[in-house]
Structures are given as C-alpha cells and as structure tokens.
Amino acid sequence: MALSSADNGQRGPGTRRLLSLLLGASLVLGGAIAASAEPVTLTPPQMRAAAKLSLQTGQPNQALQLAEALLSRDPQDIDALILKSQALRDLGRYDAALDAAREAYGLADTDEEIFAAAMVRAQAYASKGARTRSQLWLRMAAQYAPDEEAKAIAARDYRYVRDRNPWSTNLSFSVSPTSNVNNGSANDTISSGGNQGAISGDARALSGLQLTSGLTTRYRFSEGERHETSAGLHLFGQTYALSDDAQAQAPDASGSDYAYSSVALGLVHKWRADDWKTPLEFNLLSGRSWYGLEDYSRYTRAGIAKPFVLNKSTILRLDAGAEGFRRVTDDATSQTLSANATLFHELQSGASLRLSMGILDTSSRERSLKRDRIHGGVGYTLAEPIHGVRITFEADVQKTRYPEYPQYRLGDPVTIGDDTTVLPIFEYETNREDLRGRLAMRLWFEEIDYYGFSPTVTISHAETRSNLDRFDIVETGVNFGFRSAF
C-alpha cells in the first residue's frame, strides 16, 4: 500500500533502493535472524534490510535501534535517516520523525534521494494531521520521482491525503491574449432614425492581454456518513494590458479601467439519503465586486443541485439557483432565477460527451438589467491523447432578450446659431435581442508537468449578433493556464 495506509503504518512495493526503504523489503533475512539464537554480525546493507523487516512486522522500536546504529556509524546515511523517520512516525513521535525527514532531505542529492526524503516527510505530516503540508511535499516527491511508478505512487498518495483533508484549496492563473478587452462593439457606427452616429474609440472592441487569478479555499467543519458541510472563501481578480493599437484607438483608456475583482464567502452542505448514490447539494454565497478599481456591486446567491447516476457511463446533473444583485453605482437592484441541466456520458470508445442547457430570468426596475436567457452547449473530449495532449472541443450558444432596453434615437440635424449643428437624442424603450455563439478547443498537455501541474491552452472565438448595432461583438482569444495533474 502507499500513503493511503500511511496513517496505520503499512507500506507498499517499490522499484529501487530508496524506494524499497519506503515501500517494501525481502523477508528472507528477517526470518534467518529470528531463527538464530546466536549473535549475528550484520553488514550495513543487512542492517537496513533488518530495519525494513522490523517496520513491516510492527516492531518500530527495533527498527529505530537499527537506524540509530547505522547513524552512529555514518551520521549522513540518508537510508538510515529515512528508516528512522518511518520508525519514529510509527511510534507516534511525529515531530522527531519530521526532524529526521528534514535532515534526510537536506542531505539528498539525487532525484531518488529527494523523492524518498520528500515522501517520508509527507507521511510524517499526514500522520500528524498536517495534511495540507503533506500534499505540498507529495507534489515535491512527484516532481523528483525517479520513474513513472514512483510518480504514480506520489499521485495516489496525494489523492488519498486530499480526500481526507478538511482544507481544500484551489489556485488558478491564466494569461489570455484577447481581441475584445472591453466587450466593445464590432461596428464603427450605429444607425438610428435614418441617421448614423460614430461609436467612440473606447466603446469599440479594444485588443490586449487578459491576466486572471483566483483562489478558492474551503474548510469542511462537519461530516458524517450521509452529510458534510464546508465554508469557503473565494477571491477573483482580472485585469488587462491594452495593446498599442488599442491605446491608439482610445488614448485615454487603460487596462485597469476594465479590471474586475470580487471576494465572497460561501457555505456548502451536502446530504444523501440511505438509498441515494449521490448527495443533494445546497450552497449559499455572498460577496462584493469592484469594476475599474471602483466599488461596483453586492450579491447573494443560493442554489441547489443533484447529480443522478443514470447508468455506469451516464450522469445527469440538475441545478437551480436564485440571486439578489445590487449595483452600488446607481443603487439598481435585480433578482435572478436560473435552472440548468448537464448530461455527462462516456462513450464505448472512451471519449466523453457533455450536453447542457439552461434558462435564466432577471427581473428589475432598471430596464438595462431586466432580461431572460436560454442557452445550450456541447463538449466532446477525444478518447485518447494525441502526442500527449488531451483535446476537448466545445460549442455553446445563448439567446438573451431585454424586453424594455433603454435606447436612444438620433433626431434630424438641428442648427443652433449660425454654424453649430447637433443631432438631438431621444430616449425610448425597445426589445433588444442578442444571439451569441462560441467555439473553443481546450488542450491539456498531460505529459508535461511541474510539481504536479500541467499546462493548458484554450483557443476560443465568440460572436454576438444583436438587433442593436452597438451590441454586435466579436472576440477571439487564447488562454494559457495550468491544471493539476492529480
């Protein structure tokens, strides 16, 4: 066994000298020693084998004595330090076990030695209950694993510790060149009442670089056979660097004008009946956001979700939610109800298919916020990676209707004085309809990883066609990010 049994002191198989110190040893030498009543003189390799046997047979005190004897001969014996750390851990002396593991790590030189020292350090942390630090050291072990078998062991142990860790933290970071930083219009002019008006440079699409980062950390403070409850903190930030062309088009604009950030606190409760395969999930989230570095909104969201296992290869997830929103800048408020259905299906070929659809309805006294939407999407992941790259294709479409959208009509030119001509503007309500389509290809480079993280690239193109010219939008982007390999 791997660390998945670390908390009860068991070990599993390995492939090399230091790996075998962690994960197994021959019983032949131990049987010979036990059967002999005569004093036995052991060579250092035999002492290491005897110490491993002692650990396997539940005799950590004897293993510790043998390790100490080896260290009295050579204080820099990494094998002996690893054995000492394991023996101390089995004896419940976790701080001393960590000290021995730290010393071994400080002396480690080869990948094999670094791997072994990081593994025993992770094991000691896990037994002590410091599972987050254990996960960090398992990523270190995976980075320096001497072969694929060793890396698989570190990954398996990481998943075991992660599943038992009440803390769960996810970090994200991405860089995305984009053709439309500001969600600006694809048109240069708008037509109204037979007249045309120019769209200002900062209202047209601006190209640039999008920088996004996020952190979600949750703590599971209650759990049982049929329930678990966790609280979380969610941080998100997104800013831009405008291209030279965008700066020329809108000289007074800067990337921070379109920056968005948010902070929210959340609560998630999962409950499962005795005869259910999957739990019912309730979630609550409350937060605030900033746009252009200025205070922008307050929001509260509540949701309920339930996955249904239809068969061994198909899962249907249904969810519904409600949101209350207040825009700080003008105190406008809205209330949104939504419902979604997503079907996940694994084909016989090994490829996976995702189908989704949903509806949304927002009511508000502010006409620009009032809207209803219907959307759908499909995703398809190839059965096998191509040259180590797992590929997913996505297509999404949504139609949004604003039944009372405020619009402005340009009147006939009016001359004021001798040489000043203006186009008067009249406000009225109209039915705005936007149809948006998006195509994307996601690439996950599984065979490239750094401390257990693999690079991802997403190439996407989206277009919005509206019955109002200024809301025609075209956006093309390339997103570079990272995803955990385990």
QUIMO-V783978 format. One record per pair of residues at least 12 apart in sequence whose C-alpha atoms are under 10 Angstrom apart, sorted by the first residue. I is the first residue (numbers start at 1). J is the second residue. Records with the same first field share a line. If there is no record, write none. Layout:
I->J, J
//
This chain:
1->13, 23, 24, 153, 157
2->14, 22, 23, 123, 153, 154, 155, 156, 157, 158, 160
3->22, 23, 119, 120, 122, 123, 126, 127, 138, 153, 154, 155, 156, 157, 158, 159, 160, 161
4->123, 153, 156, 157, 158, 159, 160, 161, 164
5->123, 157, 160, 161
6->86, 89, 90, 120, 122, 123, 124, 126, 127, 157, 160, 161
7->89, 90, 123, 124, 126, 127, 128, 129, 161
8->90, 127
9->55, 56, 58, 60, 86, 87, 89, 90, 91, 123, 127
10->22, 23, 24, 55, 56, 57, 58, 90
11->23, 24, 25, 55, 56
12->24, 25, 56, 153
13->25, 149, 150, 153
14->149, 150, 153
15->146, 147, 149, 150
16->112, 146, 147, 150
17->79, 112, 113, 116
18->78, 79, 82, 83, 112, 113, 114, 115, 116, 117
19->112, 113, 115, 116, 119, 145, 146, 150
20->49, 52, 116
21->48, 49, 51, 52, 53, 55, 79, 80, 82, 83, 86, 116
22->52, 79, 82, 83, 86, 116, 117, 119, 120
23->52, 56, 116, 153
24->49, 52, 53, 55, 56
25->48, 49, 50, 51, 52, 53, 55, 56
26->49, 50, 52, 53, 56
27->49, 50, 52, 53, 54, 56, 57
28->49, 50, 53
29->46, 47, 49, 50, 53
30->46, 47, 49, 50, 51, 52, 53, 54, 57
31->50, 53
33->50
43->70
44->66, 67, 69, 70, 73, 80
45->70, 79
47->63, 66, 67, 69, 70, 80
48->63, 66, 67, 70, 79, 80, 83
49->63, 66
50->62, 63, 66, 67
51->63, 64, 65, 66, 67, 80, 83, 84, 87
52->66, 67, 83, 86, 87
54->66, 87
55->83, 86, 87, 90
58->87, 90, 91
59->87, 90, 91
60->83, 84, 86, 87, 88, 89, 90, 91
61->84, 87, 88, 90, 91
62->87
63->80, 83, 84, 86, 87, 88
64->80, 81, 83, 84, 85, 86, 87, 88, 90, 91
65->84, 87
66->80, 83, 84
67->79, 80, 81, 82, 83, 84, 85, 87
68->80, 81, 83, 84
70->84
71->84
75->103
76->103, 104, 106, 107, 108
77->104, 107, 108
78->100, 101, 103, 104, 105, 106, 107, 108, 109, 113, 114, 116, 117
79->104, 113, 116, 117
80->100, 104
81->97, 99, 100, 101, 102, 103, 104, 105, 107, 117, 120
82->97, 100, 101, 102, 103, 104, 105, 113, 116, 117, 118, 119, 120, 121
83->97, 100, 101, 120
84->96, 97, 98, 99, 100, 101, 104, 120
85->97, 98, 99, 100, 101, 102, 103, 104, 117, 120, 121, 123, 124
86->98, 100, 101, 120, 121, 123, 124
88->100, 124
89->120, 121, 123, 124, 125, 127, 128
90->124, 127
92->124, 127, 128
93->124, 127, 128
94->121, 123, 124, 125, 126, 127, 128, 129
95->124, 125, 128
96->124
97->120, 121, 123, 124, 125, 128
98->120, 121, 122, 123, 124, 125, 128
99->121, 124
100->117, 120, 121, 124
101->116, 117, 118, 119, 120, 121, 122, 123, 124
102->117, 118, 120, 121
103->117
104->116, 117, 118, 120, 121
105->117, 118, 119, 120, 121
110->144, 146
111->141, 143, 144, 145, 146, 147
112->141, 144, 145, 146, 147, 150
113->141, 144, 145, 146
114->140, 141, 143, 144, 145, 146
115->137, 138, 139, 140, 141, 142, 143, 144, 145, 146, 150, 151, 154
116->141, 144, 145, 146, 150
117->137, 140, 141
118->134, 136, 137, 138, 139, 140, 141, 142, 144, 145, 154
119->134, 137, 138, 139, 140, 141, 142, 145, 153, 154, 157
120->134, 137, 138, 141
121->133, 134, 137, 138, 141
122->134, 135, 136, 137, 138, 139, 140, 141, 154, 157, 158, 161
123->135, 137, 138, 157, 161
125->137
126->161, 164, 165
129->161, 164, 165
130->161, 165
131->158, 161, 162, 163, 164, 165, 166, 167
132->158, 161, 162, 165, 166, 167, 168, 169
134->157, 158, 161, 162, 165
135->154, 155, 157, 158, 159, 160, 161, 162, 165
136->158, 451, 452
137->154, 158, 451
138->151, 153, 154, 155, 156, 157, 158, 159, 161, 451, 452
139->151, 154, 155, 157, 158, 450, 451, 452, 453, 486
140->154, 450, 451, 452
141->153, 154, 155, 158, 451, 452
142->154, 155, 158, 449, 450, 451, 452
143->449, 450, 451, 452, 453
144->450, 451
151->452
152->486
154->452, 486
155->452, 485, 486
156->486
158->452, 486
159->486
164->220
165->219, 220
166->218, 219, 220, 221, 222, 223, 230
167->217, 218, 219, 220, 221, 230, 231, 232
168->216, 217, 218, 219, 220, 230, 232
169->215, 216, 217, 218, 219, 232, 233, 234
170->214, 215, 216, 217, 218, 234, 483, 484
171->213, 214, 215, 216, 217, 235, 482, 483, 484
172->212, 213, 214, 215, 216, 236, 481, 482, 483, 484
173->211, 212, 213, 214, 215, 236, 237, 238, 480, 481, 482, 483
174->210, 211, 212, 213, 214, 238, 456, 457, 478, 479, 480, 481, 482
175->209, 210, 211, 212, 213, 238, 240, 457, 478, 479, 480, 481
176->208, 209, 210, 211, 212, 240, 457, 458, 459, 476, 477, 478, 479, 480, 481
177->207, 208, 209, 210, 211, 240, 241, 242, 243, 476, 477, 478, 479, 480
178->205, 206, 207, 208, 209, 210, 240, 242, 243, 460, 461, 475, 476, 477, 478, 479
179->205, 206, 207, 208, 209, 210, 243, 246, 461, 474, 475, 476, 477, 478
180->204, 205, 206, 207, 208, 209, 210, 242, 246, 473, 474, 475, 476, 477
181->204, 205, 206, 207, 208, 209, 210, 239, 240, 241, 242, 243, 246, 255, 258, 259, 475, 477
182->202, 203, 204, 205, 206, 207, 208, 240, 242, 255, 257, 258, 259
183->203, 204, 205, 206, 207, 258, 471, 472, 473, 474, 475
184->199, 201, 202, 203, 204, 205, 206, 207, 470, 471, 472, 473, 474, 475
185->199, 200, 201, 202, 203, 204, 205, 206, 464, 469, 470, 471, 472, 473, 474, 475
186->199, 203, 204, 205, 206, 463, 464, 465, 469, 470, 471, 472, 473, 474, 475
187->199, 203, 204, 205, 469, 470, 471, 472, 473, 474
188->200, 201, 203, 204, 205, 469, 470
189->204, 469, 470
190->410, 468, 469, 470, 471
191->409, 410, 468, 469, 470
192->407, 408, 409, 410, 411, 468, 469
193->408, 409, 410, 411, 412
194->409, 410, 411, 412
195->409, 410, 411, 412, 413, 423
196->410, 423
197->410, 423
199->470
200->249, 250
201->246, 247, 248, 249, 250, 251, 252, 253
202->246, 247, 249, 250, 251, 252, 253, 254
203->249, 250, 470, 471
204->246, 249, 250, 470, 471, 472, 473
205->246, 249, 472, 473, 474, 475
206->242, 243, 244, 245, 246, 247, 248, 249, 250, 253, 255, 475
207->240, 241, 242, 243, 244, 245, 246, 247, 249, 475, 476, 477
208->240, 241, 242, 243, 244, 245, 246, 247, 255, 477
209->239, 240, 241, 242, 243, 255, 477, 478, 479
210->238, 239, 240, 241, 242, 255, 259, 477, 478, 479
211->237, 238, 239, 240, 241, 259, 479, 480
212->236, 237, 238, 239, 240, 259, 260, 261, 479, 481
213->235, 236, 237, 238, 239, 261, 481
214->234, 235, 236, 237, 238, 261, 262, 263
215->233, 234, 235, 236, 237, 263
216->232, 233, 234, 235, 236, 263, 264, 265, 266
217->230, 231, 232, 233, 234, 235, 265, 266
218->230, 231, 232, 233, 234, 265, 266, 267, 268
219->231, 232, 233, 267
220->232, 267, 268, 269
222->269
223->269, 270, 271
224->271
225->271, 272, 273, 274
226->270, 271, 272, 273, 274, 276, 278, 279
227->269, 270, 271, 272, 273, 279, 280, 281
228->268, 269, 270, 271, 272, 279, 281
229->267, 268, 269, 270, 271, 281, 282, 283
230->266, 267, 268, 269, 270, 283
231->265, 266, 267, 268, 269, 283, 284, 285
232->264, 265, 266, 267, 268, 285
233->263, 264, 265, 266, 267, 285, 287
234->262, 263, 264, 265, 266, 285, 286, 287
235->261, 262, 263, 264, 265, 287
236->260, 261, 262, 263, 264, 289
237->259, 260, 261, 262, 263, 289, 290
238->256, 258, 259, 260, 261, 262, 291
239->255, 256, 257, 258, 259, 260, 261, 291, 292, 293
240->254, 255, 256, 257, 258, 259, 260
241->254, 255, 256, 258, 259
242->254, 255, 256
243->255
254->292
255->292
256->291, 292, 293
257->291, 292, 293, 294
258->290, 291, 292, 293
259->290, 291, 292, 293, 294
260->289, 290, 291, 292, 293, 294, 295, 296
261->288, 289, 290, 291, 292, 293, 294, 295, 296
262->287, 288, 289, 290, 291, 295, 296, 297, 298
263->286, 287, 288, 289, 290
264->285, 286, 287, 288, 289, 298, 299, 300
265->284, 285, 286, 287, 288, 300
266->283, 284, 285, 286, 287, 300, 301, 302
267->282, 283, 284, 285, 286, 302
268->281, 282, 283, 284, 285, 302, 303, 304
269->281, 282, 283, 284, 304
270->282, 283, 304, 305, 306
272->306
276->308, 309
277->307, 308, 309
278->306, 307, 308, 309
279->305, 306, 307, 308
280->304, 305, 306, 307, 308, 319
281->303, 304, 305, 306, 307, 319
282->302, 303, 304, 305, 306, 319, 320, 321
283->301, 302, 303, 304, 305, 321
284->300, 301, 302, 303, 304, 321, 322, 323
285->299, 300, 301, 302, 303, 323
286->298, 299, 300, 301, 302, 323, 324
287->299, 300, 301, 325
288->300, 325, 326, 327, 328
289->327, 328
290->328
294->328, 329
295->327, 328, 329
296->326, 327, 328, 329, 330, 331
297->325, 326, 327, 328, 329, 330, 331, 332, 333
298->324, 325, 326, 327, 328, 333
299->323, 324, 325, 326, 327, 333, 334, 335
300->322, 323, 324, 325, 326, 335
301->321, 322, 323, 324, 325, 335, 336, 337
302->320, 321, 322, 323, 324, 337
303->319, 320, 321, 322, 323, 337, 338, 339
304->318, 319, 320, 321, 322, 339
305->317, 318, 319, 320, 321, 339, 340, 341
306->318, 319, 320, 341
307->319, 341, 342, 343
308->343
309->344
310->343, 344, 345
311->345
312->345, 346
313->344, 345, 346, 347, 348, 352
314->343, 344, 345, 346, 347, 352, 353, 354
315->342, 343, 344, 345, 346, 354
316->341, 342, 343, 344, 345, 354, 355, 356
317->340, 341, 342, 343, 344, 356
318->339, 340, 341, 342, 343, 356, 358
319->338, 339, 340, 341, 342, 358
320->337, 338, 339, 340, 341, 358, 359, 360
321->336, 337, 338, 339, 340, 360
322->335, 336, 337, 338, 339, 360, 361, 362
323->335, 336, 337, 338, 362
324->336, 337, 362
325->362, 364
330->366
331->366
332->364, 365, 366, 367, 368, 369
333->363, 364, 365, 366, 369, 370
334->362, 363, 364, 365, 366, 367, 369, 370
335->361, 362, 363, 364, 369, 370
336->360, 361, 362, 363, 364, 370, 371, 372
337->359, 360, 361, 362, 363, 372
338->358, 359, 360, 361, 362, 372, 373, 374
339->357, 358, 359, 360, 361, 374
340->356, 357, 358, 359, 360, 374, 375, 376
341->355, 356, 357, 358, 359, 376
342->354, 355, 356, 357, 358, 376, 377, 378
343->355, 356, 357, 378
344->356, 379, 380
345->380
346->380, 381, 383
347->383
348->383
349->382, 383, 384
350->381, 382, 383, 384
351->380, 381, 382, 383, 384, 392
352->379, 380, 381, 382, 383, 392
353->378, 379, 380, 381, 382, 392, 393, 394
354->377, 378, 379, 380, 381, 394
355->376, 377, 378, 379, 380, 394, 395, 396
356->375, 376, 377, 378, 379, 396
357->374, 375, 376, 377, 378, 396, 397, 398
358->373, 374, 375, 376, 377, 398
359->372, 373, 374, 375, 376, 398, 399, 400
360->372, 373, 374, 375, 400
361->373, 374, 400, 401
362->402
365->404
366->404, 405, 406
367->402, 403, 404, 405, 406, 429
368->402, 403, 404, 405, 406, 407, 432
369->402, 404, 405
370->401, 402, 403, 404, 405
371->400, 401, 402, 403, 404, 405, 432, 433
372->399, 400, 401, 402, 403, 433
373->398, 399, 400, 401, 402, 433, 434, 435
374->397, 398, 399, 400, 401, 435
375->396, 397, 398, 399, 400, 435, 436, 437
376->395, 396, 397, 398, 399, 437
377->394, 395, 396, 397, 398, 437, 438, 439
378->393, 394, 395, 396, 397, 439
379->392, 393, 394, 395, 396, 439, 440, 441
380->392, 393, 394, 395, 441
381->393, 394, 441, 442, 443
385->443, 444, 445, 446, 447
386->443, 445
387->445, 446, 447
388->443, 444, 445, 446, 447, 448
389->442, 443, 444, 445, 446, 447, 448, 455, 456
390->442, 443, 444, 445, 446, 447, 456
391->441, 442, 443, 444, 445, 457, 458
392->440, 441, 442, 443, 444, 458
393->439, 440, 441, 442, 443, 458, 459, 460
394->438, 439, 440, 441, 442, 460
395->437, 438, 439, 440, 441, 460, 461, 462
396->436, 437, 438, 439, 440, 462
397->435, 436, 437, 438, 439, 462, 463, 464
398->434, 435, 436, 437, 438, 464
399->433, 434, 435, 436, 437, 464, 465, 466
400->432, 433, 434, 435, 436, 466
401->431, 432, 433, 434, 435, 466
402->429, 430, 431, 432, 433, 434
403->429, 430, 431, 432, 433
404->428, 429, 430, 431, 432
405->428, 429, 430, 431, 432, 433
406->427, 428, 429, 430, 431, 432
407->425, 426, 427, 428, 429, 430, 431, 432, 468
408->424, 425, 426, 427, 428, 429, 430
409->423, 424, 425, 426, 427, 428
410->422, 423, 424, 425, 426, 427
411->423, 424, 425, 426
412->424, 425
430->467, 468
431->467, 468
432->466, 467, 468, 471
433->464, 465, 466, 467, 468, 471
434->463, 464, 465, 466, 467, 468, 471, 472, 473
435->463, 464, 465, 466, 467, 472
436->462, 463, 464, 465, 466, 472, 473, 474
437->461, 462, 463, 464, 465, 474
438->460, 461, 462, 463, 464, 474, 475, 476
439->459, 460, 461, 462, 463, 476
440->458, 459, 460, 461, 462, 476, 477, 478
441->457, 458, 459, 460, 461, 478
442->456, 457, 458, 459, 460, 478, 479
443->455, 456, 457, 458, 459, 480
444->456, 457, 458, 481, 482, 483, 485
445->457, 482, 483, 485
446->483, 484, 485
447->485
448->485
449->482, 483, 484, 485
450->482, 484, 485
451->484, 485
452->482, 483, 484, 485, 486
453->481, 482, 483, 484, 485, 486
454->481, 482, 483, 484, 485, 486
455->480, 481, 482, 483, 484, 485
456->479, 480, 481, 482, 483
457->478, 479, 480, 481, 482
458->477, 478, 479, 480, 481
459->476, 477, 478, 479, 480
460->475, 476, 477, 478, 479
461->474, 475, 476, 477, 478
462->474, 475, 476, 477
463->475, 476
//
